[in-house]
């Protein structure tokens, strides 16, 4: 069974902007936060906002206190004024694409034009647009309604930004023949158009379509209608619990798409569970996926990667077959990763729903595993040397304090904070920690040359930084929801991808330049292949959303295993 995820599935720019604005307001302000009406049409997102004490108001009170965000669909101008008059601080989260339509309608209404809006009369966006028409607005949902309208001396024609592009083309064609003096504007959002075009194309070459998103979402319902109109079996679900697999029993390939208001965590969870259910027909695949998921959920994969990277770093410094420090690194990373995941179940609910569930069910066993692995790592470092033990002890204490309020830092809300609340600290500290255990500990124990240690340390932290920052990009929605300020949230996804690429290129150059020196062992330059492959993979993953986040994580983690394997082959 082949499962394809549409490239355009998930949040559009306007929805992402509105969600980011309300979350930023909640994370930075101590005032009550409200949305005027539902921020977007997705029940899971609305439930998440309520969990964060962000409630909606449907009627404007005479007096109010706090911050009110205007939803992505926009509102009539009189409603925005009434909110301000009531005493609220108003943040306008209207989608810029919708604002453009509002401006067009308002401009021509002031000139006396009538407005014809092609859209759903009861949809919040259309209600908001009508408020700019100065009482001369008309809504049209069918061709018959358009024909029934009186002929206007001057009229402007616009579409709801999520309208069906094929239907609007019919409207424009009719107007050009029957009312050529009407001013017609292409106001359907480019994201909507691409989403609809993609699902028409994908439905042609696949056997069934699953549309994920709110049942009240206009653009999601239209996607489901378009999918059904292709003649292929189509299922519209709000989340994977509503899935009816009987409709897909004969399908050999399935497309998953999602509306503009569907968050990534719902899409990822739907993909994972649908894949798991459908692959039960293939026991071998099911077994392999279970192993993959177990290695990732338990962080054994990450720990193994740390061990293999340590082995590679040791070989680069001329420390042959240093398995003891590889094991120390594995135990340390396993302990810290498990403890961190135990503390971040709240954000994992959005970033990794299956992992969050796994940690809730197995909390006690995982706690024991974390303690035992951490203790074993400290013991091994102790018998290796006092300096190694002291360094690892400090790293362990810092790791333990990361999620605990023991250091009197002050957050933006004036509360006592933790190290994790320092903006960007996660990416930086994980990078330093991995660099220390994978490179510095073996170097200290073996008294390696300072310059070669510096080169190998830069190589190791470059790989780890790229890995951690990339995973932070994948988790950006869940991290923003829970108030984390990771590097991608601070800098943006685009800038973060650029930095990752430059870091990996620098990593390659550092290792390749050693070919002309005697700093590292012979053939060390061959390990430049690892950052090169990571660079290609991350660039590929950036452009191709058809690969699930679990697959991406597994492949990136495996590149660290590849570093150790390559080193073992080179230096046999």
ABEGO torsion letter per residue (X at the ends): XBBBBBAABEBBAAAAAAAAAAAAAAAABABBBBBBEBABBBAAAAAAAAAAGBBBBABBBABBBEBBBBBAAEBBAAAAAAAAAAGBBBBBABBAAAAAAAAAAAAAAAAGBBBBBBEBAABAAAAAAAAAAGGABBBBABAAAAAABBBBABBBBBBBAABBAAAAAAAAAAAAAABAABBBBBABBAAAAAAAAAAAAAAAABABBBBBEBAABAAAAAAAAAAAAAGBBBBBBABAAABBAAAAAABABBBBBBBAABBAAAAAAAAAAAAAAAAAABAAAAAAAAAAAAAAAAGAAAAAAAAAAAAAAAAAAGBBGBAAAAAAAAAAAAAAAAAAAAAAAAAAAAABAAAAAAAAAAAAAAAAAAAAAAAAAAAAAAAAEAAAAAAAAAAAAAAAAAABBABBBBBAAGBBBBAAABBGAAAAAAAAAAAAAAAAAAAAAAGBBAAAAAAAAAAAAAAAAAAAAAAAAAAAAAAAAAGBBBAAAAAEAAAAAAAAAAAAAAAAAAAAAAAABAABBBGAAAAAAAAAAAAAAAAAAAABAABBAAAAAAAAAAAAAAAAAAAAAAAX
